[in-house]
Amino acid sequence: MSAPHIPILRQGRVHKSLDVQTVPKLGTDQAAAEISFACADMIKYDLHKMGAARAALKKFSCQDLVDITKRAGELFLNDALPVGTEGAMQTPEDYVLSLASTSGLPHALIRMNMKRLGGIFADIDTIFRGLTRGLDWAVLDKGYGEQGGAPVSFSATTNELAVILPSNSPAVNALWIPAIAMKVPVLLKPGREEPWTPWRIIQAFIKAGAPAEAFSLYPTQHDGSGTIIRRSGRVMLFGDDSTVKQYEHDPRVEVHGTGYSKFLIGEDEVDHWEDYLDSLVESVSANSGRSCICTSTIVVPRHGDAIATALAKRLAEIKPLAQDDPNAKLSGFANPMFAEWINEAVEKGLKAGGAVDVTAQFREGGRFQQRDGMNYLQPTIIRADSFDQELAIREFLFPFASVVECPQAEILDKIGYSLVVTAVTKDLEWINQLFDCPHIDRLNIGNVPTNRIKWDQPHEGNLFEFLYTRRSFQIAEIA
């Protein structure tokens, strides 16, 4: 079968562009997909018509859209869905193979991410209750109602939610899925190596009964991405710090950059650090270390050498395996130069002094490895002398973390911004200080891996508050 052509979707209408690019299967010259690319002028034109897409969703009640979302999840997980423009159908297994061929993710991790996405569809009611603090769906249908015995009214802040998606993990799509039940259309810019997941989710929604007009998909270059960011009413932006920093003060843009997530062990628990080794392994290595909620810095008041050694020994067991190996936990890199760049950055940090790669004594071969035409980076644990060492607070797209010793009283002044912090402690005074710390987005108290989150308590932003604003109102009797 020839490679599928992934078209542009313009409010559900298929459009094949003259600008077509080929995404190759990793390690080969074969095409995995052909993709139509949208130009900036097309996107500008279509954005003016997004009001019609929102009107199509507003014809449905929220409960109808909740039911559609749940059906869509079942279809995403289990059914053959259209792919491309030639009438081909993609089974769930086809989806796994397609995504593996362009992203470098092993099959086992893709299936894990599928299950995670399926949970978002299935738990849409719980997610909405958490995001809205218990609001009745019907309030969005009517425009006003009651919450906790008080009158409330909400109005949409935008006609569309634009999402600039990365290629590193399919699970990031979980963040936009609830927008459909909230009656807000989506405009998606997929990552170059990962058009498969947003396309499949869209097709599942449409087959489940959602209006096709609610979905736009624009593979595009930098000028098109810039147009989406500048002109959309609300934008989710994924990228590295250099990409997202320029938009961090724009209220229209919710930035999802580097997480710098951390695992802390308090003075009262650090002598029992062996009890938390499994959580440390999971926090660093889950999803091949590609998530912003994976731990990149471990901070303890003492036992740093022992913790780094034990963790490095465990993580060194994770090796590059065939993508279809059920035990594969390490992802290859779609861009082969990216792995080389990361490896050079780590080596540069080590040469600066004050840090040692503890995993080097346990792993086979160097950090950089090649297998089956793909480049891999083997897990790496750094023992850093202090927070002044440049690798102490760094984050990379593979299982990487530093271990730093620091007195408990100084930790919160040293760690900086953290998307997720797990703090293992029973010290109430320190717990209160952690809750009061303005630099922590999501806080776990106790033995909870940083990668375990609940979508009804999001780790970065609140989708409902991003898409809706509360208004004051009163209704007078009409004579």
Secondary structure, DSSP 8 states (H G I E B T S, - for coil): ----EE-EEETTEEE--S-EEEEE-TTSSSEEEEEE-B-HHHHHHHHTTHHHHHHHHHTS-HHHHHHHHHHHHHHHHHS-EE-SSSS-EE-HHHHHHHHHHHH---HHHHHHHHHHHHHHHHTHHHHHHHHHTS--THHHHHSEEEETTEEEEEEES-S-EEEE--SS-GGGGGGTTHHHHTT--EEEE-BTTB-HHHHHHHHHHHHHT--GGGEEE--B-HHHHHHHHHHSSEEEEE--HHHHGGGTT-TTEEEE----EEEEE-TTTGGGGGGGHHHHHHHHHGGGG-STTSEEEEEESS-HHHHHHHHHHHHTT-----TT-TT-----BSSHHHHHHHHHHHHHHHHTSSEEEGGGGTSSS-SEEEETTEEEE--EEEEESSTTSTTTT---SSSEEEEEE--HHHHHHHS--EEEEEEE---HHHHHHHHH-TTEEEEEESS--TT--BTTB-SS--HHHHHEEE---------
